[in-house]
Amino acid sequence: MQIPLSKPDITNLEIQYVTDVLKSGNLSLGDKVRAFEQKFEEWLRISHAVAMNSGTSALHVAVKSLGLKPGDEVITSPYSFVASSNCLLFEGVKPVFVDVHPDTTVMNEDLIEAAITDKTKAILVVHIFGHPCNMEKIMDIANRYQLKVIEDACESIGATWNGQYTGTFGDISVFAFYPNKQMTTGEGGMLVTNNTHIYEMAKSLRNQGRSVKNEWLVHERLGYNYRLSDVHAAIGVAQMERIQDILTKREQAATRYHTLIQKHTVPVTHLQCHPAATISWFVYPILLPNQVNRDEVMAKLSEKGVQTKPYFPSIHLQSFYQDMLNTKTGDFPVSEMLAQRSLALPFFNNITMEEQTYVIETLLSILKEQGA
C-alpha cells in the first residue's frame, strides 16, 4: 500500500469553474478573484479580504501595511514554518521569539509580557497545525501595551477560540492555500481585515503599488506582483462552497487516528485541544517517544509505503537566524523538543479507514522493533 503525506481534494466543481475561466479568456484581474474574496468575507463575517499568490506574500503585505520598519520588534513563535518570521525580516523587523505550549504547540501567552520592550510594535501569533492561540489573553496584552496583532492563520481556516474564528481577532490576518492545506487553490493566500485603510493598502501593494482606483500605470508606492490569477481563484471559489464538508472530513480523519492510537496502545502523543478551542486539522502530528530514532522510523515507514515528514524545525535554529539573531540551542526548549520528536502522519480529506489502520499498525510494529 502506498499512502502519500497529503493529497488535494479536487472535484468536478473545481474543474468546471477552472474550465469556465479558461473559456472566458480573462485569466487575471477578473471576476473570480473578487468572488473568492467575497466568499471569504462571508465565511469569516469580516469586512475585507484581499487574495494573493501565497500566504507568504500576504504575510509580507501584512507587515508592510502596518508600517513596521527596521528597528521595530515583533513577538512571535519559533515553532512554525519559517515564512512567519521571514516576513518580518523582509522589512528589517526583528522577530522576538517566545516558547510554546508542549501539548497544543502554540505560543505560550504567559511568556509574552516578559518579552515586550520599548521597541515592540506587534505580536504575530501562529495558529500552528490549526490549533488556535489563546486569543483572549493575547488581545488583552496587545490592548494594554498598544500593540498590533497579526494572525498567521495559514493553517487554521475554520478553527475557533471560544466560538470565534481564527483570523477575526487581530488587526490583520493571513490564510494560505498550498495543496497540503485544508483547502487549496494550488498556490495562493488571503489577507483579511476590518480596517479600510489596511485593505486599500494591501490591494495596492499586491498589484505593483497601483493607486486605490487601480488606474493603469499609476503607481503611488513601491509594490509587488503578488496577484492571484483567476484560474487559482476559481479553485478557491469551489473549495469555499465545499468548506464545511472539507473540515468535517478532516475532523473525522483526526478522530479515527485518535481512536486507532488508543485502540492499539501506540506509545505516541497526539496534538491536544484546549477546552476553549476547536481545531481545524491541517496535518496530523504526533510526538515519538524519546528513545526512538525518528529518522529510522521515517525510513522504515517509507519502505512500507507510508510517507511522513518532521514538523517543524525550530526557526531560531535555522543557520541564518542563528547568524542574524545570535540564537542557539537551548533558547526555546519546548519548541526544540517538539522539533526533535514530531512526525506528521499521512493526512488528507479523503484518507480511508483502511489506509489509516495500515499507517498505525505499521507505525506500532516499527516502534516495537525499536523497543518503544
PLY file of the C-alpha trace (Angstrom):
ply
format ascii 1.0
element vertex 372
property float x
property float y
property float z
element edge 371
property int vertex1
property int vertex2
end_header
0.00 0.00 0.00
1.27 3.47 -0.93
-0.07 6.34 1.22
1.05 9.92 0.49
1.51 12.53 3.19
-1.17 14.73 1.67
-3.48 14.87 -1.33
-5.67 17.75 -2.56
-9.43 17.21 -2.68
-10.44 18.25 -6.20
-13.93 17.51 -7.56
-15.83 18.20 -10.76
-16.92 21.55 -9.30
-13.34 22.86 -9.23
-12.73 21.50 -12.73
-15.89 23.18 -14.02
-15.04 26.57 -12.50
-11.49 26.48 -13.87
-12.83 25.48 -17.28
-15.23 28.43 -17.18
-12.32 30.79 -16.54
-10.22 29.29 -19.32
-13.12 29.65 -21.76
-13.74 33.25 -20.66
-10.38 34.49 -21.92
-9.93 36.53 -18.72
-7.26 34.77 -16.67
-6.16 37.60 -14.35
-7.78 40.53 -12.54
-11.20 39.18 -13.40
-14.44 38.37 -11.62
-13.33 35.11 -9.98
-10.75 36.80 -7.74
-13.36 39.12 -6.29
-15.84 36.25 -5.99
-13.26 34.29 -3.99
-12.64 37.27 -1.71
-16.37 37.71 -1.13
-16.75 34.04 -0.20
-14.06 34.56 2.42
-15.63 37.72 3.77
-18.96 35.94 4.14
-17.39 32.87 5.79
-15.49 34.88 8.40
-18.05 37.69 8.68
-15.21 40.15 8.16
-15.20 43.41 6.19
-12.36 42.95 3.72
-10.42 40.15 2.04
-7.53 40.51 -0.42
-6.48 37.44 -2.42
-2.76 36.98 -3.14
-0.45 34.46 -4.74
0.73 32.90 -1.46
0.38 33.06 2.29
3.95 34.34 2.47
3.10 37.24 0.18
0.07 38.03 2.32
2.22 37.97 5.47
4.72 40.34 3.88
1.94 42.73 2.90
0.52 42.49 6.43
3.84 43.64 7.90
4.18 46.38 5.30
0.59 47.57 5.75
1.13 48.11 9.47
4.11 50.34 8.74
6.57 48.14 10.61
10.15 49.16 9.88
13.81 48.42 10.70
14.45 48.66 14.43
10.94 47.51 15.35
10.40 44.22 17.18
7.55 41.74 16.83
6.91 38.91 19.28
6.24 35.57 17.61
6.69 31.80 17.85
9.84 29.85 16.93
7.75 26.72 16.28
6.33 27.49 12.86
7.03 27.38 9.15
9.89 29.80 8.52
7.76 32.23 6.47
6.03 33.59 9.58
9.32 35.13 10.72
10.85 35.71 7.29
8.06 38.18 6.53
9.40 40.34 9.36
12.98 40.15 8.09
11.81 41.28 4.64
11.15 44.69 6.24
14.13 44.68 8.61
11.90 43.95 11.62
13.36 41.79 14.40
11.46 38.63 15.39
11.48 38.16 19.16
10.62 34.58 19.99
8.73 33.20 22.96
8.39 29.49 23.60
5.29 27.38 23.04
2.98 25.07 24.96
4.10 21.42 24.75
0.59 19.99 24.38
-1.06 22.41 21.93
2.24 23.62 20.32
1.03 27.25 20.08
2.67 30.34 21.55
2.74 30.38 25.36
0.81 33.56 26.08
2.17 33.70 29.63
5.66 34.44 28.26
4.69 37.38 26.07
4.80 40.27 28.55
8.36 39.48 29.64
9.48 39.79 26.00
7.99 43.27 25.46
10.44 46.16 25.13
10.13 49.77 24.06
10.81 48.56 20.51
7.93 46.07 20.46
5.27 47.09 17.97
3.21 43.95 17.37
2.52 40.33 18.21
2.46 37.83 15.34
0.56 34.77 16.53
0.74 31.46 14.67
-2.24 29.12 14.90
0.01 26.16 14.26
-1.47 22.87 13.00
-4.91 24.51 13.06
-4.95 24.92 16.86
-5.85 28.49 17.93
-3.65 30.53 20.23
-5.24 31.91 23.39
-6.60 34.99 21.67
-8.46 36.26 24.73
-5.24 36.71 26.72
-3.18 37.80 23.72
-5.63 40.54 22.73
-5.73 41.71 26.34
-1.92 42.04 26.36
-1.95 43.78 22.98
-4.57 46.29 24.12
-2.79 47.07 27.38
0.56 47.65 25.63
-0.97 49.22 22.50
0.46 46.57 20.19
-0.83 45.50 16.80
-1.77 41.85 16.24
-1.11 39.83 13.09
-2.71 36.39 12.97
-0.91 33.79 10.92
-3.98 31.65 10.32
-2.45 29.94 7.28
-3.08 26.52 8.84
-6.31 27.25 10.70
-9.24 28.09 8.46
-12.38 27.17 10.41
-10.68 26.88 13.80
-12.27 28.79 16.70
-11.34 30.22 20.08
-14.39 30.49 22.35
-16.57 30.15 19.26
-14.89 32.92 17.26
-13.00 32.09 14.06
-9.25 32.48 13.97
-8.40 35.32 11.64
-11.05 37.63 13.10
-9.27 38.81 16.26
-6.23 40.74 15.06
-5.66 43.90 13.05
-4.65 41.75 10.06
-4.88 38.01 9.45
-3.50 35.76 6.77
-4.56 32.40 5.31
-2.80 30.11 2.82
-3.94 27.56 0.26
-0.96 25.39 -0.65
-2.08 21.87 -1.75
-1.46 20.33 1.69
-3.75 22.82 3.43
-7.37 22.14 4.45
-8.49 23.88 1.25
-6.33 24.72 -1.73
-6.01 26.96 -4.74
-2.78 25.26 -5.84
-0.81 28.30 -4.72
-2.48 31.23 -3.02
-3.16 33.24 0.11
-5.65 35.69 1.60
-5.24 38.76 3.77
-8.30 39.78 5.81
-9.02 42.84 7.94
-11.81 45.05 9.26
-9.65 48.14 8.71
-10.43 50.00 5.46
-7.03 51.75 5.32
-5.21 48.42 5.65
-7.47 46.92 3.00
-6.73 49.67 0.49
-3.01 49.50 1.25
-2.98 45.71 0.79
-4.83 45.94 -2.54
-2.28 48.46 -3.78
0.78 46.58 -2.55
-0.27 43.27 -4.15
-0.59 44.96 -7.55
2.67 46.85 -8.08
1.67 49.72 -5.77
-1.07 50.94 -8.05
-3.48 53.62 -6.87
-6.59 52.71 -4.91
-8.59 53.47 -8.06
-6.43 50.88 -9.87
-5.56 53.41 -12.55
-3.46 51.97 -15.37
0.27 52.54 -14.81
-0.35 54.96 -11.91
1.79 53.76 -9.01
1.51 55.51 -5.66
4.03 53.39 -3.73
6.56 50.61 -4.07
4.53 47.47 -4.59
4.83 43.85 -5.65
3.41 41.37 -8.10
1.51 39.34 -5.51
-1.66 38.93 -7.57
-3.68 35.70 -7.62
-4.84 34.54 -11.05
-8.48 33.88 -11.84
-7.60 30.25 -12.53
-6.42 29.80 -8.95
-9.31 31.86 -7.60
-11.79 29.64 -9.44
-10.49 26.64 -7.49
-10.82 28.72 -4.31
-14.45 29.60 -5.02
-15.32 25.93 -5.43
-13.40 24.96 -2.29
-15.17 27.65 -0.27
-18.52 26.31 -1.45
-17.45 22.94 -0.04
-15.57 24.21 3.03
-17.80 22.76 5.73
-17.70 19.31 4.13
-13.91 19.59 3.82
-13.46 20.49 7.50
-15.83 17.72 8.58
-13.86 15.13 6.61
-10.64 16.21 8.29
-12.19 16.18 11.75
-13.44 12.65 11.12
-10.00 11.54 9.91
-8.34 13.01 13.02
-10.87 11.26 15.26
-10.14 7.95 13.54
-6.42 8.40 14.21
-7.15 9.19 17.88
-9.23 6.03 18.18
-6.67 3.81 16.42
-3.81 5.10 18.57
-5.80 4.38 21.71
-7.05 1.00 20.47
-3.59 -0.26 19.54
-1.91 1.40 22.55
0.64 3.14 20.35
3.25 4.89 22.57
2.92 8.30 20.90
1.30 11.61 21.86
-1.04 13.43 19.50
-1.97 17.13 19.43
-4.13 18.11 22.40
-7.05 20.51 22.19
-7.57 23.36 24.68
-11.14 23.37 26.11
-11.81 26.80 24.58
-10.60 25.75 21.14
-11.82 23.83 18.15
-9.06 22.54 15.88
-9.13 22.83 12.11
-6.88 19.93 11.21
-4.00 20.92 8.92
-1.82 17.86 9.45
-1.87 15.06 12.00
1.30 15.47 14.09
2.46 13.02 16.75
5.35 13.03 19.21
7.52 9.93 19.16
8.99 8.51 22.37
12.33 9.95 23.49
14.30 6.76 22.93
13.19 6.35 19.32
15.32 7.35 16.32
12.90 9.41 14.24
14.93 9.17 11.03
14.93 5.38 11.24
11.18 5.32 11.90
10.56 7.55 8.87
12.82 5.44 6.66
11.11 2.21 7.67
7.66 3.73 7.20
8.74 4.85 3.72
9.86 1.30 2.91
6.33 0.19 3.80
4.77 2.83 1.54
3.88 5.36 4.26
5.08 8.90 3.59
5.82 11.06 6.66
7.58 14.34 7.43
9.02 16.04 10.55
7.06 19.19 11.53
8.56 21.80 12.24
12.24 22.64 12.77
12.62 25.49 15.27
13.09 28.72 13.33
15.68 30.07 15.77
18.00 27.15 14.93
17.94 27.74 11.17
21.53 28.71 10.35
20.85 32.20 9.04
18.66 33.02 12.07
21.47 31.94 14.37
23.80 34.24 12.43
21.40 37.20 12.39
19.85 36.94 15.86
22.60 35.10 17.76
20.13 32.39 18.78
21.29 28.96 19.90
20.25 25.53 21.10
18.57 25.74 24.49
16.95 29.14 23.97
13.45 27.71 23.49
13.49 24.17 24.88
9.84 23.28 24.28
9.99 24.27 20.63
13.24 22.36 20.26
11.76 19.25 21.88
8.76 19.36 19.56
11.04 19.83 16.56
13.14 16.81 17.52
10.27 14.40 18.24
7.43 15.47 15.95
6.24 13.43 12.98
3.33 14.15 10.63
1.37 11.09 9.53
-0.46 10.84 6.19
-3.49 13.12 6.42
-5.90 14.39 3.76
-9.61 14.88 3.23
-10.38 11.51 1.67
-7.97 9.27 3.57
-9.74 5.98 4.30
-10.09 3.94 7.46
-8.17 1.16 5.74
-5.26 3.49 4.95
-5.21 4.93 8.49
-5.32 1.47 10.04
-2.36 0.44 7.89
-0.42 3.56 8.96
-1.00 2.96 12.68
-0.35 -0.78 12.59
2.83 -0.25 10.59
3.99 2.51 12.95
3.32 0.33 16.00
5.30 -2.56 14.52
8.29 -0.30 13.85
8.16 1.27 17.32
8.14 -2.19 18.90
11.25 -3.08 16.91
12.93 -0.03 18.44
11.94 -1.03 21.96
9.29 1.64 22.46
0 1
1 2
2 3
3 4
4 5
5 6
6 7
7 8
8 9
9 10
10 11
11 12
12 13
13 14
14 15
15 16
16 17
17 18
18 19
19 20
20 21
21 22
22 23
23 24
24 25
25 26
26 27
27 28
28 29
29 30
30 31
31 32
32 33
33 34
34 35
35 36
36 37
37 38
38 39
39 40
40 41
41 42
42 43
43 44
44 45
45 46
46 47
47 48
48 49
49 50
50 51
51 52
52 53
53 54
54 55
55 56
56 57
57 58
58 59
59 60
60 61
61 62
62 63
63 64
64 65
65 66
66 67
67 68
68 69
69 70
70 71
71 72
72 73
73 74
74 75
75 76
76 77
77 78
78 79
79 80
80 81
81 82
82 83
83 84
84 85
85 86
86 87
87 88
88 89
89 90
90 91
91 92
92 93
93 94
94 95
95 96
96 97
97 98
98 99
99 100
100 101
101 102
102 103
103 104
104 105
105 106
106 107
107 108
108 109
109 110
110 111
111 112
112 113
113 114
114 115
115 116
116 117
117 118
118 119
119 120
120 121
121 122
122 123
123 124
124 125
125 126
126 127
127 128
128 129
129 130
130 131
131 132
132 133
133 134
134 135
135 136
136 137
137 138
138 139
139 140
140 141
141 142
142 143
143 144
144 145
145 146
146 147
147 148
148 149
149 150
150 151
151 152
152 153
153 154
154 155
155 156
156 157
157 158
158 159
159 160
160 161
161 162
162 163
163 164
164 165
165 166
166 167
167 168
168 169
169 170
170 171
171 172
172 173
173 174
174 175
175 176
176 177
177 178
178 179
179 180
180 181
181 182
182 183
183 184
184 185
185 186
186 187
187 188
188 189
189 190
190 191
191 192
192 193
193 194
194 195
195 196
196 197
197 198
198 199
199 200
200 201
201 202
202 203
203 204
204 205
205 206
206 207
207 208
208 209
209 210
210 211
211 212
212 213
213 214
214 215
215 216
216 217
217 218
218 219
219 220
220 221
221 222
222 223
223 224
224 225
225 226
226 227
227 228
228 229
229 230
230 231
231 232
232 233
233 234
234 235
235 236
236 237
237 238
238 239
239 240
240 241
241 242
242 243
243 244
244 245
245 246
246 247
247 248
248 249
249 250
250 251
251 252
252 253
253 254
254 255
255 256
256 257
257 258
258 259
259 260
260 261
261 262
262 263
263 264
264 265
265 266
266 267
267 268
268 269
269 270
270 271
271 272
272 273
273 274
274 275
275 276
276 277
277 278
278 279
279 280
280 281
281 282
282 283
283 284
284 285
285 286
286 287
287 288
288 289
289 290
290 291
291 292
292 293
293 294
294 295
295 296
296 297
297 298
298 299
299 300
300 301
301 302
302 303
303 304
304 305
305 306
306 307
307 308
308 309
309 310
310 311
311 312
312 313
313 314
314 315
315 316
316 317
317 318
318 319
319 320
320 321
321 322
322 323
323 324
324 325
325 326
326 327
327 328
328 329
329 330
330 331
331 332
332 333
333 334
334 335
335 336
336 337
337 338
338 339
339 340
340 341
341 342
342 343
343 344
344 345
345 346
346 347
347 348
348 349
349 350
350 351
351 352
352 353
353 354
354 355
355 356
356 357
357 358
358 359
359 360
360 361
361 362
362 363
363 364
364 365
365 366
366 367
367 368
368 369
369 370
370 371
